């Protein structure tokens, strides 16, 4: 396919008709739970473009990030295991089944190779590391969550794709079998396997791979797997929806929540680390696992600031957290790595 294929397709036909029936679709686009500006009205576009073209050196690590190479197929017999691949990509493995969330293994969070390049050391995992993916979860259609090259390579290995309403239009354009795709509106629930249930819940964000926004939905997902409850956070600014989700679906054994790519000009669509800690408390999560950091510079803050601020805020609030190396397993109720690896330059043999 050409480069244009990476932009995907807007919903049409039956998919568009289904979208128009959603209570979250009004005035020609999906809407947030509360009015939400993507970028503040008073933000200067000229200044934003200037900062984008002149990012400080601190947005990228000055050394290759360390990682652990783990046999992914050998995890998760006794308890769910989670392996982070940087940014918002991670795997949940339990009893021989693999759930893969928002994988981006192409080296870029964009349709072109010279924009949003991955940090050195973060691309140690690829699609070849997966023998089979039982469920591929795509929270929304932004490039740092839905990666064309990755999806195309993974497709033959994927049994089911669970995603937000409207995202299936992109997948179908890329040749994915529509029979594999299940789209969720907020609060839709499906038993994807025996004793495995996914429920889509609201986030405070937006969608779009081109100029037109809001034509597909953005979601977080509640994963119930036997006695375990996990919160797959997607992207979201802070809001009352976290407390409502916690009251309805909590408590959670762990919550994967975004802590990076925040900025004063877009305070309502991404969370600051302190807000992510509060969101985890609102969700009644036992453990917070920060994601949406550590692989791409999509904002202007230092690359390690999300880790430092999350650690400080979690300690202040007495919330347990885990920040593993890329590839280092988190085993629920057993192993929660938080070595502080981001604080020091790794040894040459790391």
C-alpha positions, -999 to +999 in steps of 0.1 A: +000+000+000+010+036-005+019+061+022-016+074+020-029+041+033-013+048+067-038+076+072-066+050+072-102+057+062-132+076+077-161+054+086-188+049+059-217+026+052-228+003+080-200+015+103-211+052+099-247+042+105-237+025+137-218+055+148-247+078+143-267+057+167-242+063+195-253+087+223-217+099+223-219+111+187-234+145+182-231+173+157-211+152+133-184+140+157-178+121+189-180+142+221-161+140+254-180+134+287-176+171+295-167+200+272-130+197+264-106+219+244-079+200+226-057+230+227-064+261+247-080+289+227-054+314+241-025+291+230-004+307+203-001+285+172+031+303+161+047+297+195+036+260+194+051+255+160+083+273+171+086+250+202+079+220+181+107+229+157+131+238+185+126+213+213+152+213+240+177+185+240+163+172+273+132+158+256+153+128+245+176+107+267+213+112+261+220+075+261+202+043+249+176+033+274+182-001+291+159-030+286+154-067+294+148-093+268+121-116+281+106-148+267+071-135+263+055-169+256+068-182+289+050-158+312+017-157+331+007-192+341+000-185+378-008-148+377-012-121+350+021-108+338+025-074+321+054-064+299+059-028+288+074-020+254+077+018+259+051+045+255+016+030+257+025-004+242+023-034+266+013-070+268-008-088+293-002-126+295-021-151+315-027-188+312-013-191+278-032-162+263-018-129+251-035-095+251-015-068+233-023-031+238-016-003+213+016-018+199+040+006+180+070-014+168+078+006+136+102+030+152+080+060+147+048+075+162+039+089+128+032+078+092+067+090+081+101+079+093+116+113+101+089+124+126+084+112+162+113+087+162+117+062+190+144+068+216+176+047+212+173+014+230+135+013+230+130-009+199+143-042+213+109-058+207+092-064+173+063-082+159+085-112+155+086-116+193+049-127+192+039-162+181+002-155+185-019-125+198-052-136+211-066-101+215-052-069+200-066-039+219-065-005+201-077+022+224-080+049+197-066+059+163-037+083+170-004+073+154+013+066+188-014+040+195-025+026+161+006+020+140-001+009+104+032-010+099+029-029+131-008-038+126+000-051+091+028-073+103+008-086+133-024-093+115-018-129+105-010-137+142-040-119+157-072-138+165-094-109+177-092-071+176-111-051+202-112-013+196-133+018+198-163+026+176-152+037+141-115+025+143-125-006+123-127+016+091-089+020+093-084-017+099-106-027+070-088-004+046-056-022+056-070-056+047-079-068+081-107-094+081-139-076+094-148-108+112-118-103+136-129-068+146-152-059+175-159-022+180-170-009+214-190+022+223-186+034+259-200+008+284-203-019+257-190-051+272-180-084+256-169-118+269-139-121+245-129-155+259-143-176+288-136-157+320-122-128+300-144-097+297-136-063+282-157-032+288-151+001+271-152+032+294-149+069+287-118+089+283-113+127+279-094+129+246-100+131+209-093+112+177-082+115+141-053+107+118-058+137+095-075+171+096-110+159+106-113+150+143-138+130+163-149+105+136-139+075+157-142+071+195-114+070+221-117+046+250-102+031+281-110-006+288-118-025+319-104-060+318-118-086+340-098-119+339-110-145+364-105-128+398-083-100+384-093-065+374-070-044+352-076-008+339-063-003+304-061+035+304-057+047+268-053+085+266-073+108+288-071+141+306-082+141+342-118+143+351-147+130+372-150+100+349-122+082+368-141+083+401-173+071+384-154+042+367-138+033+400-172+033+418-188+011+391-159-013+382-133-010+409-113-018+428-085-026+403-054-047+408-035-024+386-041+007+364-021+016+334-024+053+331-007+079+310+019+102+327+037+118+298+033+141+268+015+168+289+018+205+282+002+237+295-013+243+261-033+211+262-041+205+298-074+187+293-065+158+269-034+144+287-027+141+324+002+155+344+018+129+366+002+142+397-032+139+380-025+104+370-017+095+406-051+110+417-068+092+388-054+059+401-067+067+436-101+076+420-102+042+402-094+025+435-063+009+420-039-010+442-010-002+419-003+024+393+018+015+362+027+047+343+026+046+305+027+071+276+063+080+283+098+067+278+098+062+240+087+092+220+091+130+225+056+142+217+057+172+241+084+195+254+091+182+289+124+163+298+121+127+288+125+115+325+103+141+341+072+119+340+090+092+360+104+116+386+071+134+392+051+102+393+074+087+418+072+118+440+034+122+438+028+084+444+051+084+474+033+115+488-001+099+484+012+065+496+002+048+463+021+018+452+035+021+417+057+001+393+080+015+366+097-014+350+124-014+323+112-021+288+107-059+288+109-064+325+078-084+337+053-070+362+037-100+379+005-091+398+006-096+435+042-107+432+067-084+414+064-047+409+097-034+396+106+002+405+144+004+406+147+040+395+165+030+363+157+063+347+178+083+372+213+072+361+231+065+328+232+027+324+265+008+323+278-001+289+269-038+294+233-030+306 
